[in-house]
Amino acid sequence: MNDRPVAEGARYVLCWLQQALRATDNPVIDAAVRLGNVLGLPVLVYHGVREDYPYASDRLHHFILGASRDLAAGCRARGLACVQHVDRAGHREKGLVYRLGADAAALVLEDQPTFVARWQAERVAERIKIPVYAVNAACLVPPAVLGEGIGGRSGFLRRHEPERAAWTVADDESTDIAPYDGTLPFVPDTLEGDLDALIAELDIDHSLPASAGFPAGRAAAETRLMRLIQDVLPGYATTRNDATRREGASGLSPYLHFGVLGPREVMRAVEKAAVGARHSIKFADELLGWREWFHYQARALAKPEQYDRVAGWARATLADHAGDPRSHLESLTAMLRGETRDESWNACQRQFLRFGWMHNNLRMYWGKRIIAMTPDPETAWATACYLNDRLSLDGRDPATYGNIAAMFGGSPGDTDRPVYGRVATRSDGSTRSRDSGAAWLAKAASRPVPAVSVPEELPRALYAPG
């Protein structure tokens, strides 16, 4: 990411993780270990969490710190040192990456195209005095190896599918170099104690509690992966669109977003599963064909979370209808808390509120309806991204931004409708028409959810065109 020389007389290779929070099958750590072996240096893995990242909350902090605790334990098992810092009153550490970098030969970090990780990596690479190497840990096939200029998913698949076999098998890099145990420019935190007590001290959003359905940490991720193989995958091709069935979706996206699991590990498990080919092929299409296509798209966008990433034809037709009467307008409070006049939409939103996750079939209806519930398309985009990013454990991600962009665009329809123009609408029929679907929606729309705080104004700065 820069042209600095490897520092001489260094004490370690610094590996800075922000989202790839796993100790094994982690290409970022493996690259750092390989470099350390060449230089004869140990690797120091660092992970820090600030209070001031957008939408910092009990939910996100709990999930992140639970993963970080297991990351440290896993690094120790690999013979690597891992240090952590939780930013809070009385424990501020300014410029910690730069200070750690002062004793490093080089810095290895994540090639992550969205949210905070992207701009922080770019800023550090510009300012730090050592070489910075970015390694992708979110995809099976690193997007950079596919080349530039792929314009559509079919073209992406033509390049992506032949590459998969070469990236499916890899072992953790090993080292005989003793773990780093020298001096540090700060006193690291240990996360072995009560995380809830630690999180309660922080200046973050305490109105959004930890997820009731997605426990933090490596063990929970492995349990979810086992559930995929045993309960979900055997019927995946036929049940994945049924939001009323618990076994219809994998629920892996939070663990993939924060890197507790990697796609290579997931695909290894899928390939070993004794299920019909159509189920494993369909799952691979979702995990690799769609998720990694969205990651590829994000690399080419300066800011993947902004409204101007939506297809030009869609923005134009939505703008043409921006002044249309809107009989379904809802307040931000009603939308945030799942208290709108639309029972089906409330069922979707309350899944977000309670679990920090939403079934993809529900998410498509949820996103389409927001266009009619808000006064103009730019507000609709900002609202969808805000709700997703604040509430969801898989928000702030190339895949979820790509999904929202598809809801606002996709293929143009033949009919020009009020409010939507040629952007396709979506009904709740795929859920409501199923056996007991109406009862399921009614129950989901009335489930208890936390009374989250409501901002005075909708946050727009992150999502506005620019």
C-alpha positions in Angstrom: 0.0 0.0 0.0 3.0 2.3 0.1 6.7 2.4 -1.0 8.5 2.4 2.4 11.5 0.1 2.9 11.4 -2.7 5.5 12.8 -1.3 8.7 16.1 -2.6 10.0 16.7 -3.5 13.6 13.0 -4.1 14.1 11.6 -6.3 16.9 8.6 -7.9 15.1 6.3 -7.9 12.1 3.1 -6.1 13.1 -0.2 -7.7 12.1 -3.2 -5.3 12.7 -6.6 -6.9 12.6 -9.9 -4.9 12.4 -12.4 -7.4 11.1 -10.7 -10.7 10.4 -11.1 -11.8 14.0 -9.9 -15.4 13.9 -6.5 -17.0 14.7 -6.6 -19.9 12.2 -7.2 -20.0 8.5 -6.6 -16.2 8.5 -4.6 -15.1 5.4 -3.6 -11.8 7.1 -1.9 -13.6 10.0 -0.4 -16.2 7.6 1.1 -13.5 5.4 2.6 -11.8 8.5 4.0 -15.1 9.7 5.5 -15.8 6.3 7.1 -12.4 6.2 8.3 -12.8 9.8 9.9 -16.1 8.9 11.8 -14.5 6.0 13.0 -11.7 8.3 13.7 -13.9 11.3 11.2 -11.9 13.4 8.2 -12.9 15.5 4.7 -11.6 14.7 2.8 -9.3 17.0 -1.0 -9.4 16.4 -2.8 -6.3 17.5 -6.6 -5.7 17.7 -8.1 -2.5 19.2 -11.7 -1.2 19.6 -12.6 2.4 19.9 -15.7 4.0 21.4 -16.3 6.4 18.5 -16.7 4.2 15.5 -20.1 4.8 13.8 -23.0 3.1 15.7 -20.8 1.7 18.5 -23.2 -0.2 20.8 -23.4 -2.9 23.4 -24.5 -5.2 20.5 -21.5 -4.6 18.3 -18.9 -4.2 21.1 -20.0 -7.5 22.7 -19.8 -9.4 19.4 -16.4 -7.8 18.5 -14.8 -8.3 22.0 -16.1 -11.9 22.3 -14.4 -12.6 18.9 -11.3 -10.8 20.0 -11.0 -12.8 23.2 -11.0 -16.0 21.2 -8.6 -14.5 18.7 -6.0 -14.0 21.4 -6.4 -17.5 22.7 -6.1 -18.9 19.2 -2.9 -16.9 18.6 -1.4 -18.2 21.8 -2.2 -21.7 20.6 -0.3 -20.9 17.4 2.7 -19.6 19.3 2.0 -15.9 18.4 1.7 -12.9 20.7 -1.6 -11.0 20.5 -2.3 -7.7 22.3 -5.5 -5.8 22.6 -6.8 -2.4 23.6 -10.3 -1.3 24.5 -10.6 2.5 24.2 -12.3 4.1 27.2 -12.1 6.8 29.8 -8.9 6.5 31.7 -7.5 4.1 29.1 -6.9 6.3 26.0 -4.1 5.5 23.7 -3.4 7.9 20.9 -1.9 6.7 17.7 -1.4 3.2 18.9 -0.8 1.6 15.5 1.9 4.2 14.7 3.5 3.6 18.1 3.5 -0.1 17.6 4.7 0.4 14.1 7.8 2.2 15.4 9.3 -1.1 16.5 8.0 -3.1 13.5 9.8 -4.1 10.3 6.5 -4.0 8.4 2.7 -3.8 8.9 0.3 -6.4 7.5 -3.4 -5.5 7.6 -6.7 -6.4 6.0 -7.7 -5.5 2.5 -11.2 -4.5 3.5 -13.2 -2.3 1.0 -15.9 -0.8 3.3 -16.5 1.2 6.4 -13.9 2.2 8.9 -11.3 -0.4 8.0 -10.8 1.0 4.5 -10.1 4.6 5.3 -8.0 3.8 8.4 -5.8 1.4 6.4 -5.4 4.0 3.7 -4.5 6.7 6.2 -2.0 4.6 8.1 -0.3 3.4 4.9 0.2 7.0 3.8 1.6 8.2 7.2 3.5 5.3 8.7 7.2 4.9 8.0 7.2 1.1 7.3 5.8 -0.9 4.4 2.2 -1.8 4.6 0.8 -5.0 3.0 -2.9 -5.5 2.6 -4.2 -9.1 2.5 -7.8 -10.1 1.9 -9.3 -12.4 4.5 -13.0 -11.9 3.7 -13.2 -13.8 0.4 -12.2 -17.3 -0.8 -10.8 -15.8 -4.0 -9.1 -12.5 -3.3 -10.8 -9.9 -5.5 -7.5 -8.4 -6.6 -6.5 -11.6 -8.4 -9.5 -11.3 -10.7 -8.3 -8.2 -12.4 -10.2 -5.0 -13.1 -13.2 -4.1 -15.2 -15.7 -6.9 -14.6 -19.0 -5.2 -15.3 -21.6 -7.9 -14.3 -22.1 -11.0 -12.3 -21.9 -13.4 -15.2 -18.5 -12.0 -16.2 -17.4 -12.2 -12.6 -18.4 -15.8 -12.3 -16.5 -16.6 -15.5 -13.3 -15.4 -13.8 -14.1 -16.4 -10.3 -15.2 -20.1 -10.7 -12.0 -21.3 -12.3 -10.0 -19.8 -9.5 -11.8 -21.4 -6.6 -10.0 -24.7 -6.5 -6.6 -23.0 -6.2 -7.8 -21.1 -3.0 -9.8 -23.8 -1.3 -6.9 -25.6 0.4 -4.3 -23.9 2.6 -2.7 -24.6 5.9 -1.8 -22.2 8.6 1.8 -20.8 8.3 4.0 -22.2 11.0 7.1 -20.6 12.7 9.9 -21.7 15.0 10.4 -18.2 16.2 9.5 -17.6 19.8 6.5 -15.4 20.5 7.3 -11.7 21.1 7.5 -10.9 24.8 9.4 -7.6 24.7 8.4 -4.1 25.7 5.3 -2.4 24.3 4.3 1.3 24.2 1.1 0.6 26.2 -0.4 -1.7 28.8 -2.6 -4.2 26.9 -6.0 -5.2 28.0 -7.0 -8.7 28.8 -10.5 -9.8 27.9 -10.7 -12.9 30.1 -13.0 -11.2 32.7 -16.6 -10.0 32.6 -17.1 -8.4 29.1 -20.5 -7.1 30.1 -19.0 -5.1 33.0 -16.3 -3.7 30.7 -18.8 -2.7 28.0 -21.0 -1.0 30.6 -18.1 1.4 31.3 -17.9 2.6 27.7 -19.4 5.7 26.1 -21.4 3.9 23.5 -25.1 3.2 22.7 -26.3 1.1 25.6 -29.9 1.1 24.4 -29.1 -1.6 21.8 -28.2 -4.8 23.7 -26.2 -7.8 22.6 -28.0 -10.1 20.2 -30.4 -12.7 21.7 -29.8 -15.1 18.8 -26.1 -14.7 17.8 -23.7 -15.3 20.7 -20.2 -13.9 20.3 -17.1 -16.0 19.8 -15.5 -18.9 18.0 -17.5 -21.7 19.7 -20.8 -20.1 18.7 -19.6 -19.8 15.1 -18.6 -23.4 15.0 -22.0 -24.4 16.4 -23.6 -22.3 13.7 -21.5 -24.0 11.0 -22.4 -27.5 12.3 -26.1 -26.4 12.2 -25.6 -25.5 8.6 -24.2 -28.9 7.7 -26.7 -30.9 9.7 -30.0 -29.0 9.5 -29.8 -26.3 6.8 -27.8 -27.7 3.9 -29.8 -30.9 3.3 -32.8 -28.8 2.1 -31.1 -25.5 1.3 -32.2 -25.2 -2.4 -35.8 -25.5 -1.5 -36.1 -23.9 1.9 -33.7 -20.9 1.8 -36.4 -18.5 0.7 -38.8 -19.5 3.5 -38.4 -17.0 6.3 -40.9 -18.9 8.5 -38.6 -21.9 8.8 -35.7 -21.8 11.2 -33.6 -24.2 9.1 -34.0 -22.2 5.9 -31.0 -19.9 6.3 -27.4 -20.5 7.6 -27.2 -17.4 9.8 -23.5 -17.3 9.2 -23.3 -13.7 7.9 -22.5 -12.1 11.3 -19.6 -14.5 11.8 -18.4 -14.0 8.3 -18.6 -10.2 8.6 -16.4 -10.1 11.6 -14.2 -12.8 10.3 -14.8 -15.3 13.1 -15.3 -17.8 10.3 -13.7 -17.6 6.8 -15.3 -18.7 3.5 -12.6 -21.3 3.0 -13.5 -23.1 6.2 -17.2 -22.9 5.4 -16.7 -24.3 1.9 -14.5 -27.1 3.2 -17.4 -28.2 5.5 -19.9 -27.9 2.7 -17.9 -30.0 0.3 -17.6 -32.7 2.9 -21.3 -32.7 3.7 -23.4 -35.7 2.5 -26.1 -33.7 0.8 -27.5 -33.4 -2.7 -25.4 -31.5 -5.2 -28.1 -29.0 -5.9 -28.1 -27.9 -2.3 -24.3 -27.4 -2.0 -24.2 -25.7 -5.4 -26.9 -23.3 -4.4 -25.2 -22.5 -1.2 -21.9 -22.0 -3.0 -23.6 -19.6 -5.4 -24.9 -17.5 -2.4 -21.6 -17.5 -0.5 -19.2 -17.2 -3.4 -21.2 -16.1 -6.4 -23.1 -13.3 -4.7 -21.2 -12.4 -1.6 -17.8 -12.3 -3.3 -19.3 -10.4 -6.3 -20.4 -7.7 -3.9 -16.9 -7.6 -2.4 -15.5 -7.3 -5.9 -17.9 -4.4 -6.7 -16.9 -2.6 -3.5 -13.3 -2.5 -4.4 -14.1 -0.4 -7.5 -16.2 2.1 -5.5 -14.7 5.0 -3.6 -17.4 4.7 -1.0 -19.6 1.7 -1.4 -22.1 2.9 1.2 -23.1 6.0 -0.7 -26.3 6.5 -2.7 -24.5 7.2 -6.0 -23.4 3.6 -6.3 -27.1 2.7 -7.2 -27.5 2.1 -10.9 -27.9 5.4 -12.9 -31.1 4.4 -14.5 -32.6 3.6 -11.1 -31.5 6.9 -9.6 -33.0 8.7 -12.6 -36.4 7.0 -12.4 -36.6 7.4 -8.7 -35.7 11.1 -9.0 -38.5 11.5 -11.7 -41.0 10.2 -9.1 -39.5 11.9 -6.0 -42.4 14.4 -5.9 -45.1 11.7 -6.1 -47.6 11.6 -3.2 -46.6 9.1 -0.6 -49.5 7.6 1.5 -47.2 5.2 3.3 -44.8 7.7 4.9 -43.6 6.7 8.4 -41.6 8.5 11.0 -38.0 7.4 11.8 -39.2 6.5 15.3 -41.9 4.1 14.0 -39.5 2.6 11.5 -36.6 2.2 13.9 -38.8 0.5 16.6 -40.9 -1.6 14.2 -44.1 0.3 14.9 -45.3 1.2 11.4 -48.7 0.6 9.9 -47.2 -2.3 7.9 -47.3 -5.6 9.9 -45.0 -7.4 7.5 -42.4 -4.7 7.6 -42.6 -4.6 11.4 -41.9 -8.3 11.4 -38.8 -7.7 9.4 -37.6 -4.8 11.4 -38.1 -6.5 14.7 -36.0 -9.4 13.6 -33.2 -6.8 13.1 -33.9 -5.3 16.5 -34.0 -8.5 18.4 -31.4 -10.6 16.7 -29.1 -8.2 14.8 -29.8 -10.3 11.7 -32.6 -10.5 9.1 -33.5 -13.4 6.7 -32.6 -12.3 3.2 -36.1 -12.9 1.8 -37.5 -10.5 4.4 -34.7 -8.1 3.8 -35.7 -7.6 0.2 -39.3 -6.7 1.1 -38.0 -4.5 4.0 -35.7 -2.6 1.7 -38.2 -2.1 -1.2 -40.9 -0.8 1.2 -38.5 1.8 2.7 -38.6 3.6 -0.7 -42.4 4.3 -0.2 -42.1 5.0 3.6 -39.7 7.9 3.2 -40.0 11.3 1.4 -37.4 10.9 -1.3 -35.0 8.3 -2.6 -31.9 9.7 -1.0 -33.7 9.6 2.4 -34.8 6.0 1.7 -31.2 5.0 1.0 -29.9 6.7 4.1 -32.6 5.1 6.2 -32.0 1.6 4.9 -28.3 1.9 5.4 -28.7 3.5 8.9 -31.1 0.8 10.1 -28.9 -2.0 8.7 -25.6 -0.5 10.0 -26.8 0.3 13.4 -28.8 -2.8 14.2 -27.3 -5.6 12.2 -24.3 -7.7 13.0 -23.6 -8.0 9.3 -24.2 -4.3 8.5 -21.3 -2.1 7.3 -20.4 -4.8 4.8 -19.9 -5.0 1.0 -22.6 -7.7 0.8 -25.2 -5.8 2.7 -24.5 -2.6 0.8 -24.6 -4.6 -2.4 -28.0 -6.1 -1.4 -29.5 -2.7 -0.6 -28.2 -1.3 -3.9 -29.9 -4.2 -5.7 -33.2 -3.4 -3.9 -33.0 0.1 -5.2 -32.0 -1.0 -8.7 -31.5 -4.5 -10.1 -33.1 -5.0 -13.5 -35.4 -2.2 -14.8 -39.1 -3.2 -15.0 -41.4 -2.6 -17.9 -44.0 -0.7 -15.8 -43.6 2.8 -14.6 -45.2 3.0 -11.2 -45.9 5.9 -8.7 -43.0 6.5 -6.3 -40.9 3.6 -7.7 -40.8 4.5 -11.4 -39.2 1.5 -13.2 -37.7 0.1 -10.0 -39.4 -3.2 -9.2 -41.6 -3.4 -6.1 -42.0 -6.5 -3.9 -44.9 -7.8 -2.0 -44.9 -9.8 1.2 -46.6 -12.7 -0.6 -43.6 -15.1 -0.5 -44.0 -15.2 3.3 -47.6 -14.5 3.9 -48.9 -17.1 1.4 -47.0 -20.0 3.0 -48.7 -22.4 5.4 -49.1 -20.4 8.7 -47.3 -17.5 7.0 -49.8 -14.9 8.2 -49.6 -16.2 11.7 -45.9 -16.2 11.6 -45.8 -12.5 10.5 -48.3 -11.5 13.1 -46.2 -13.1 15.9 -42.9 -11.7 14.5 -44.4 -8.2 14.3 -45.4 -8.3 18.0 -42.3 -9.9 19.5 -40.7 -7.8 22.3 -37.7 -5.7 21.2 -35.4 -3.3 23.0 -36.5 0.3 23.3 -33.6 1.7 21.3 -32.8 5.4 21.4 -33.9 7.5 18.4 -31.6 10.2 16.9 -32.9 13.7 16.5 -32.1 13.5 12.8 -31.4 10.6 10.4 -27.6 10.3 10.0 -27.0 11.1 6.3 -23.3 12.1 6.0 -22.0 8.5 5.5 -24.5 7.7 2.8 -25.0 10.9 0.8 -23.6 11.1 -2.7 -20.1 12.6 -2.7 
